[in-house]
């Protein structure tokens, strides 16, 4: 982290605890007191650039919604000096912190998905940030949510209890039947906003990935569509101690087979710890679902293919979650080992 004194450390805590995936510059807009640059790791799902500065009308809207008449004590861009914006307010000595996401009027689909997912999560008691308001019309669509306290840091030792909890939470999510629609489109893989197949075509061919891609095109899901997060990994889970505070970053959510999320969590556990850690997630999922997971090997392959061929930006994202030991070489070795094991199970199952 670049030098930034106490202010930099404060923002660093906010970033790692709520939006630690993103490249960020700590830049105060004109109403703020100072400007300090701070680095933060990217999220797994790469988003398109958003507006570089916070419009005063949007800020006024956020204040009216969150705490009418409150003083704005701080505004900070949490990604590339822009959206999402951390907004700290104070009214009669009572502080409140909210997060304002601003999209593009040309394509508000990600925010529309976020809103629909947060509403559905709240309806079914899925732990997630509380949606305060959304304004999706116009040139600057915006979504305002309550800041969800917690840490997304990934421990160095295999956290079996946490992984099982994530599996249980995913199963609760998947108990919600959903029909695909404009706000919650159908998802057949994690991080659907990123074209990993195109990345594979742009890089030197890797026989293992080529084989995996060919194999998954031959299989079809045997399960009905349910509510899926679409980018479920440890970096999108906030914890207070060993209690799950909530899941964040719902812009990849939609309707799809449970394996979209289960495979994503299993792959994440395998590359962060070891291949056996993937089973912790599955055990938690099956405990709540009350049945064995279906097509696990297939969805493991899909999840492994939903990573950059050379692991790209993942080492940076994981370093930002407290795991600088996960170098590109380590991630490649573990990802490929996870993928080979899944392909072997497909062979054994005749898939």
Order of alpha helices (4+ residues) and beta strands (2+ residues): alpha-beta-alpha-beta-beta-beta-alpha-beta-beta-alpha-alpha-alpha-beta-beta-beta-beta-alpha-alpha-alpha-alpha-alpha
